[in-house]
Amino acid sequence: MHLITAIIKPHRLEAVTEALKERGVSGLTVSEVQGFGRQGGHSEVYRGSEYHVDYLPKIRVEVICADADSDAIATLIADTARTGKIGDGKIWITELVGVLRIRTGEIGPDAL
C-alpha cells in the first residue's frame, strides 16, 4: 500500500476531488497548510504599505491506495492540479507498512 501526498493550489481542490471520485478513490484527507517553494513567498500592498508574505496558502491532499494504483493516481492528481504556473505544488508517494480500519478492525488492503 502507498500513501500519496499532494500539495496543490487551493482553487484546484474541487477539480482534483472530482477526478479522484471518478477514478474510484473511496476516501481522502484534505488539510489547509501553508508553505513556500522556489518562489519564496510574495509581496503584497495593504493600505499603501508593502509587506512580504513568507508562507502561501496550500492544500494537502492525502490518499491511501494499493501499490498498483499509486502511479496512476499521482499522475491523475498532477494532471488535474496543473496550471502551468509557479507554485503548482508537489506530490510524493510513501510506502505504508500497514493500515487498520478502526471501525471494523480490518487490516491491510481490506482496510482501504
C-alpha positions as CSV (number, residue, x, y, z in Angstrom):
1,M,0.0,0.0,0.0
2,H,1.1,3.6,-0.6
3,L,0.3,7.0,0.8
4,I,0.1,9.7,-1.9
5,T,0.6,13.2,-0.5
6,A,-0.1,16.1,-2.8
7,I,0.4,19.8,-2.1
8,I,-1.8,21.8,-4.5
9,K,-3.2,25.3,-5.0
10,P,-6.5,25.8,-3.1
11,H,-8.6,26.7,-6.2
12,R,-7.7,23.3,-7.8
13,L,-9.1,21.2,-4.9
14,E,-12.6,20.7,-6.3
15,A,-11.3,19.6,-9.6
16,V,-8.8,17.1,-8.0
17,T,-11.5,15.7,-5.7
18,E,-13.9,15.2,-8.6
19,A,-11.2,13.5,-10.7
20,L,-10.4,11.2,-7.8
21,K,-14.0,10.3,-7.3
22,E,-14.4,9.4,-11.0
23,R,-11.3,7.2,-10.7
24,G,-13.0,5.3,-7.9
25,V,-10.9,6.6,-5.0
26,S,-13.1,5.9,-2.0
27,G,-11.6,8.3,0.5
28,L,-9.1,11.1,1.0
29,T,-7.9,13.6,3.6
30,V,-7.7,17.3,3.0
31,S,-5.8,19.8,5.1
32,E,-5.2,23.6,4.8
33,V,-1.5,24.2,5.0
34,Q,1.0,27.0,4.4
35,G,4.4,26.9,2.8
36,F,6.7,28.1,0.1
37,G,8.9,26.6,-2.5
38,R,11.2,28.2,-5.1
39,Q,9.1,31.3,-5.3
40,G,9.8,32.0,-1.6
41,G,6.6,33.9,-0.9
42,H,5.4,37.1,-2.4
43,S,5.0,40.8,-1.7
44,E,1.6,42.4,-1.2
45,V,0.4,46.0,-0.7
46,Y,-2.1,46.8,2.1
47,R,-3.2,50.3,2.8
48,G,-0.3,51.7,0.9
49,S,2.4,49.7,2.7
50,E,4.2,46.8,1.0
51,Y,4.9,43.8,3.1
52,H,6.4,40.3,2.3
53,V,4.3,37.2,2.8
54,D,6.6,34.2,3.5
55,Y,4.0,31.4,3.5
56,L,1.4,30.9,0.8
57,P,-1.9,29.0,1.4
58,K,-1.9,25.5,0.0
59,I,-4.0,22.4,0.3
60,R,-2.6,19.0,1.3
61,V,-4.4,16.0,-0.2
62,E,-3.6,12.5,1.1
63,V,-4.8,9.3,-0.5
64,I,-4.1,5.7,0.6
65,C,-4.2,3.2,-2.2
66,A,-3.0,-0.2,-3.5
67,D,0.6,-0.3,-4.8
68,A,-0.7,-1.0,-8.4
69,D,-2.8,2.2,-8.4
70,S,-0.3,4.7,-6.9
71,D,1.4,5.9,-10.1
72,A,-2.0,6.3,-11.9
73,I,-3.5,8.3,-9.0
74,A,-0.4,10.5,-8.6
75,T,-0.5,11.2,-12.4
76,L,-4.2,12.0,-12.2
77,I,-3.7,14.5,-9.4
78,A,-0.8,16.1,-11.2
79,D,-2.7,16.4,-14.5
80,T,-5.8,17.9,-12.7
81,A,-3.9,20.3,-10.4
82,R,-1.5,21.6,-13.0
83,T,-2.0,25.3,-14.0
84,G,1.5,25.7,-15.6
85,K,2.4,28.5,-13.3
86,I,4.8,28.7,-10.4
87,G,3.5,27.2,-7.2
88,D,1.5,24.3,-8.6
89,G,2.9,22.0,-5.9
90,K,4.4,18.7,-5.3
91,I,3.4,15.0,-5.0
92,W,5.2,12.3,-3.1
93,I,4.5,8.6,-2.6
94,T,5.3,6.8,0.6
95,E,5.2,3.1,1.2
96,L,3.0,2.1,4.1
97,V,3.8,-0.7,6.5
98,G,0.2,-1.2,7.5
99,V,-3.3,0.2,7.6
100,L,-6.1,-0.6,10.2
101,R,-9.7,0.5,9.8
102,I,-10.8,1.5,13.3
103,R,-14.5,0.8,13.0
104,T,-14.2,-2.8,11.7
105,G,-10.7,-3.9,12.7
106,E,-9.9,-4.7,9.1
107,I,-6.1,-4.8,8.4
108,G,-4.1,-4.2,5.2
109,P,-5.7,-3.9,1.8
110,D,-9.1,-4.8,3.2
111,A,-9.0,-1.6,5.3
112,L,-8.9,0.5,2.1
